[in-house]
């Protein structure tokens, strides 16, 4: 069974990252192993200038993997924008229970919208919409729960209900 994906969408600076950061500990406390995938629409550079991995990449390596006890980092060239399920299928093992994606509003993933002004501030499809999260009242009827931005426990409970914890393959007893 594939790891489920839920996408948090909203305008830049709407609070997506902060909300995700606050929800992860709630899910972990409930026994979930969570992975996150962030969409960076304007590109990014994570490697540190002067470090060996940076030097390898600058020298022309298409991929650089750094491994230590308990950690792995991959810096790789990709020919096109990957979808979250492609990232899941290529890079994540089955031990995760949920992937929280930040972005990918046009993909068909179940989604939670974070709104700071009005619901119409971002284009979205109601298909797969799980909730609207805001720090102020929204004056439009929506067919899903509306939660306050500070209701971290409520958002986590919604995710737990929508994506029940499943026993991992390696934990099953025969």
N, C-alpha and C positions, 0 to 999 in steps of 0.2 A: 504494500500500500504506500502511495506517495505521501510525502510530508505535505500537510495542508499549508496554503499560503493565504494570508490576509494582508490587504494593502491599506495603509493609512495615507490619505490624500488630503491636500489642502494647499493654499497659497504659501509662498515662501514666507517664513517668519510667522506662520499661523500657530505654531506650537507642536507640530508633528513630532519632532525629535524629542522634545521634553516629555511629551505624553508617553511616547514609546519607552523612553528611559525610565519613567515612573511605573509603567505597567510590567516591564520585564521582571522585577523582583517579586511582584505579586504572582506571576505565572510560575516562576522558579519555586517560590514557597509552596505552590500547589502541586509541585512535582514535575513541571514541564521542563524540557530542554528546548531552549529557544535559540533560533538563528535569526539574524536580521540581514536584509539586503537593502542598501540605500541607492536610489537613483540619483546620479549626479549629472544633471542636464548640461552643465558647462564644463565637464571634464574635471579631473582632479590629479593630484600627485601626492602620494603618501610616503614615498621613500625619502630618506634623509640624505641630503647632499653629503658626499664624502664617505658614507658607509659603504661596506663591501658590496651589498646588494645594489645600491645606487650606481656604483662603479661598473658592476656587471651589466646592468641595464643600459647605462650610457655607452658601454662598449659595443652594444648591439644585440645582446641576448634578447630573444623574443619573450622568454619567461624566466623569472628568477624566483626560486622557492627558498625561503629561510625557515629552518626547522630548529627548534630547541626542545628541551624537555617540557612538554605541556603546551607548546605553541607551534603554529605553522602560519606563514604569511606567503602569499603568492602575488607576484607582480607580473602581469602578462598582457601582451598585445592581443586585442581581439579585433576581428575584421568588421564586426557590426555590433550594434546594441544587443545585448543578450536579454532574453526574457527571464523572469525570476525562475520559472520552471527549468530553464536551461542551466541556470546557476545551481539550482537544487540538484538536478540530475548529474551534473558534471563534478561538483565540488563538495556536496554535503552527503554525509553518510546517513543511514536510516535511523540513527540513534536520536535524531531530533524529533520533537513532537509538533512544532509549529514554526513557520517562517513568517516573520513580520517584515513586510516590504514597505519601504517608505517611497511613495511615488507610484508610477505605473497606473495612473488614473484611467487610461484608455484600455487597459487589459481587462479581462473578464474575471479577475480575482474578486472574492468577497472583499468589501471595502468599508472602512469607517472614514467619514469625512470630518475634518476639523475645520470649523468656521469661526472667524473672528468678527465679521461684519454681518453679511447676509448670505443665505444659502446660495443665491444666484451668483456669488462671487467666483465660483469655479464651475466649469462645465462637468457634469457627471451623468452617468446612467444610473437609474434606480435599480437596474439588474444587479443583484448581488449586494445591494446596500444593506449593511447590518445596523448602522447607527449613525447619528449626527452628533458630534461633540462640539460644544461651544461654551464660551464664558459669558454669553448673554442670550436672552430669549430670541428664538427664531420665529418670525411672524408668518411662517408658511406651514401648512399642514404637510407632514411627512409620514409615510407609512411604516416608520421604524422608530425604535427608541431614540429619544433625545436626552443626552447626558451632559452634565456640566463638565467642563475641562478639568476641574479638580476632583471629579468622582472617579478616581483611579480604580478603586475597588469595584465600582459598577461596570466600568469598561472591561476590567479583567474578568469579572463574573460572566459578562456577555460572551467573551472569547472562550471561556471554559465551557459554557453551555453549548456554544456553536461548534467548538472543536474539542470534544471530550478526549481526555487523556486515554491513549490506547497503550496496551502493553507492547513493549518493544520486542521485536523478533528474538533478540538474544536473551530476553528475560523469560520467554515462554518455556514451560516445562512440558516434556512429552511423556 
